[in-house]
Amino acid sequence: MESNLYTDEYLNFQKYWLVVKRRIVPASVTCLGVITLSLVTALSLEQIYEAEGQVMIKTNKSAKLTGLENDIGKIEVLTNESDPLTTEVEVVSSRPIIDRVIKELDLRNKQDELYRYKDLINNLEIKALTGSNVIKIAYEDSDPERAALVVNKIIELYQEKDTENNRSEAIAAREFISQELPEVEAKVAQAEADLRNFKNENQIANLSEETTTLIETSKLVDTQIDQVAAQLQDVNARYASLSSQLGMGVSEAAAISSLNQSVAVQKALTQLQDVKVQLATKRNLFGENAPQIISLKEQEAELTALLEQQIQQTLGSQSASSVAQLNILGLGKLKQEQISEFANLGLQKTGLEQKLANLKQTKTNYQQRLAVLPNLEKRQKELERKTKAAQATYQTLLGKLQETQVAEKQNIGTVRVLANAIPPDEPSGPSKKLIVAAGGLLGGLLGIAVAFLLDLKDNSLKNSKEIEEIFGYPLQGVIPDLEKEGSPHLLVGDVVDTLPQLPASQNAHSNNRHVFLPIREAYQILQANLKLLSLSQERKVIAVTSCVPQEGKSHVSANLAIAQNQVGKRILLIDADMRRPTQHKIWSIPNYLGLSNVLKGEVEWQEAIKTIKPGLDILTAGEPPDNAVPLIDSERMKHLIGTTALNYDHVIFDTPPITGMADTRILGRMVDGLLMVVRPGVANYGSVSVAKKLIETTGQSIIGVVANGVNLRNEAYGYDYYYYPNYEYDDSYSLNQGK
């Protein structure tokens, strides 16, 4: 089903309005505080007058008339990001100018003390007008005459400073050129000398011929490199082939070749081979423990040690360890020749590689020299250009010296006054009414913000709509809280039929009818809703519980019992909260016999009940037991529920809160359903979420939720209309006859 956009927007607005209503006190205090502050601010403001003048920055062109045009008096941009007018604005507001204005005008405060720089600059506005060369200078003061004097004095001093700066620039330029001329002349002489010395040091006669010679020599070296590289390639091919066949490196081959040339090694090796042959022959004839075998093994060990000693003496310890891994005994004559050849190829390979490296180094030297020649030529041209530049600079400085001498005598300025300041007739600044209006608007916004901030920090449930949304169970009743109207929850009034002071028991003709009637009608609606539920499934025995204590579930149980009795039903109200019994206090009856005594078997339930009026009986909790759980989770409890259900139209159990104790969860599986009582302001989202999870995990049968102690002003629904105190009920309706 598609939602109505208008209705959704209306409901959201209504929700926001309810938030403001709930927090009306802090919101009102915040709003009134801001309005009061704005009112005080407006009343304390004094009249402020603003005087304004304008100057234009314009380049002086008088130098053109003399025929000696220069950059003195010209505003230039220093970088791509800089703005010349912004620089001039900073000059106008600089401390030297402002301090002179204060001193020359003798500006003093109320304590007859001279203004400080910050005192004046805070009321001064200097800005460049976009798209022009104009600077606006404005000053605010309580005295209009003084405001105009300050602006005009700033313009006067700015013009004066600008003229002085331009004249000082010409003087500084003349002095600088006079100082630089001897140095520049010396630089010309030095540049000419550097050019001569460079040619002599590098013996530069003809750079082109030297370049040609180096190129031809480099080609000959390239030919030799190719020849050596070809020889190295042939040696590398044979070297790689033998390396693959022998499975060893050149160092190992060289070591084996050295061992082949050692007489001591070869003698030890021959003797070891003979012993090994004899040992193999004897093993065919004798066992391992035979004296002949043992003797040969000892000879073999001695010869092996001798061989290792001779190898280490011949090669050294490091090479010997690598050769020891090879089977020297298994090397034949052919393989020994290959190893010798492999070692020789390694030596040839090393020699050719060294020769090739030397040729390449020679070529590199030629190439480096060839690379240097262009740099030498470049350096020569640089020195020639430097010499010409120094000569040109010297000639330019001579001309500029004459120009600055003429410009020094001119009165050059770039500031033109467009408009002097005049004393203003009307005060400036914001209107007092506007300040108060803005304060009212800001106060309202801050008040609403405070209301929403406080509401966000408060995680308690606010009204019946939130209760219904978070539980997801049907809302069977809404019990208003009339404490806001000046009456307590247990209302005191005239007693009808000697019933206790319960709202649902008060007669419509009593003195407090306008206080009792809204609650009485709320309980009549609750019992009617429960009656409609029983049409589809009979629910004679129900348990009334809550999420946490102080939600009024005991008072709801008592008033619901009265409301059902008033329509002619026989009702039994049982106080099953044996830990903190309440019903005997509500009804002002004794509690020496009750539910605990019945469940212990000390008395029959018929003997423990108290009759309040015809059709309304109470079974109090009795003496608190040491442990209530075994009594509730017992066959006696099941028997009590079954028996009382046969004798009464409805049985109502007042049970402990469902969180924290197992009593209600056990009893909830025995009765026809649980009725949850939730009180806004007491229950919060955390407690309700825990209670709902316990209900779902334990499989409790929930028949609905009762919102108790509801402030009708916080309700999104129209309960305030039905419970309005001056609503005229039909007094002809009989409380004892309504069915």
Secondary structure, DSSP 8 states (H G I E B T S, - for coil): ----HHHHHHHHHHHHHHHHHHTHHHHHHHHHHHHHHHHHHHHH---BEEEEEEEEE----HHHHHT---STT-----SSS--HHHHHHHHHTSHHHHHHHHHHHT-B-TTS-B--HHHHHTTEEEEE-TTSSEEEEEEEESSHHHHHHHHHHHHHHHHHHHHHHHHHHHHHHHHHHHHHHHHHHHHHHHHHHHHHHHHHHTT-S-HHHHHHHHHHHHHHHHHHHHHHHHHHHHHHHHHHHHHHHHTS-HHHHHHHHHHHH-HHHHHHHHHHHHHHHHHHHHHHHS-TTSHHHHHHHHHHHHHHHHHHHHHHHHH-HHHHHHHTTS-GGG--HHHHHHHHHHHHHHHHHHHHHHHHHHHHHHHHHHHHHHHHHHHHHHHHHHHHHHHHHHHHHHHHHHHHHHHHHHHTTS----EEEEE-----SS-BS--HHHHHHHHHHHHHHHHHHHHHHHHHH--B--SHHHHHHHH-S-EEEEEE-GGGGT--SS-----STT--S-GGG--TTSTTHHHHHHHHHHHHHHHHHHHHHHHHS---EEEEEESSSSS-HHHHHHHHHHHHHHTT--EEEEE---SS--HHHHHT---SSSHHHHHTTSS-HHHH-EEEETTEEEE---S--S-HHHHHSSHHHHHHHHHHHHH-SEEEEE---SSS-SHHHHHHTTSSEEEEEE-BTTBBHHHHHHHHHHHHHHT--EEEEEEEEE-GGG-SSSHHHHT-TT----TTS-TTT--
